[in-house]
Amino acid sequence: MAGLSVRLLGPLTIIRNGTSVELPKSRKLRALFAYLALAPHPVGRSRLCELLWDVPNDPRGELRWCLSKLRGILDEPHHRRVGTPGDTIALDLTGASVDAVDIASAAAKGVETLNLERLQALSGMFAGDFLDGLEIDRSPHFNSWLIAQRRRFTSWHAAILEHLVNKLPADADEMPSHLDKWLELAPFDGRAHVALLTRLAQRGQFGAGEEHLASAAQLFASEDLDFGPVREAWRTIRGERPAATLWARPPLVPAAPHASIMLPHSDAAAPRKASLAVMPFVEGADCPGGPRGGLADGLTHDIITARGSVFALAEKKIAPEDAGRRLNVDYVATGTVRCQAGRVTVAVELVEVRTARIVWAETFERRPDDIFAVLDDIGNSIVSSISAEIETVERNRAMLKAPNSLNAWEAYHRGLWHMYRFT
């Protein structure tokens, strides 16, 4: 294939005109390239030095060496891809194919909007973990960024696989591998287990279904998670309780020879409201209180009432999207608290669990004159903003559906849209 192609999913690989480019063995050069490839804006040299070099030797000198090597790899006669505007650095990958950028772009638009062909193409891009095998000693800032990216791409991979399973014919050759990978990435996602049980039942493998059910039940029990909805779904699939619903969703439709697997989060009508989990906010070292029990925890306690599950998952270092799947909620809110220069800054993100898509992000800043009043004020702002954003997302989703497929919750939001058109 002509042109420049970059693979960040799996071991870092750069391909030019169909031939792999030999990269220097420097791990920091590879890390620098990956960080700049995903950066939405030029990055300051000081930030890059802090990110990758923790020794006082000559970080800017090492950065210049890395940049000279990258220019030799990336720059073309009439296209300089490594730019250094001012005291910043940026990569211009215009016209290049970058797997991680393609997937991030598709996720931002909404995985649920993609057709089968596009989902299959994106799924094929996952050749391994993000920057597989690349860790850097004594670079905590970079390693934190790397862990966050791996979690993000794992969540997107799981979302892509879920929608693939929902769209593919049940007897498709690639269905078993997609189901296995989905379960590997999201072992506590009840929908993945129900999808596998459905396929086993469609193939008449009820014994294998019972074995998987028992194994999955032990797995959920080890984490004190509710396995009841999966067990109820299996009873419905086996026909023992025809009136039961799948994962608080409608009954399974009997499989035709080429029917798709009906997931419990299907679009068929069922009376339900959108659900939200607020994960404990992360507190900066510059705030009073410490890792637990400080301002961040106080803010989280103000926003939510059912605290046990989310704090327990946070203590186990569970990624927010994975926590949302374990808790069987539609949205997860996460946040950070920083205290600098006489200001309290709270950054909040709202993520749709099924697609790992950030549907809303906002930063709140206040003076800590009365810290309790500040927390109350920010907490109220977050609650009202999240509530309004979920209303908007749910309304937009309802508008994309056929009227006869709407459940009561979706019909309510569609009605609101029509009402607001004339007010």
Secondary structure as UniProt FT lines:
FT   STRAND          4..7
FT   STRAND          13..16
FT   TURN            17..18
FT   STRAND          19..20
FT   HELIX           27..38
FT   STRAND          43..44
FT   HELIX           45..52
FT   HELIX           59..74
FT   TURN            77..78
FT   STRAND          82..83
FT   TURN            86..87
FT   STRAND          88..91
FT   TURN            94..95
FT   STRAND          97..98
FT   HELIX           99..109
FT   HELIX           111..113
FT   HELIX           116..123
FT   TURN            124..125
FT   TURN            131..133
FT   TURN            137..138
FT   HELIX           140..167
FT   TURN            170..171
FT   TURN            173..174
FT   HELIX           175..185
FT   TURN            187..188
FT   HELIX           190..202
FT   TURN            203..204
FT   HELIX           206..222
FT   TURN            223..224
FT   HELIX           228..238
FT   TURN            242..243
FT   TURN            247..248
FT   TURN            257..258
FT   TURN            264..265
FT   STRAND          276..278
FT   STRAND          282..283
FT   TURN            285..286
FT   TURN            288..289
FT   HELIX           295..303
FT   HELIX           308..315
FT   TURN            316..317
FT   HELIX           320..327
FT   STRAND          331..340
FT   TURN            341..342
FT   STRAND          343..352
FT   TURN            353..356
FT   STRAND          357..366
FT   HELIX           371..399
FT   HELIX           403..405
FT   HELIX           408..421
//
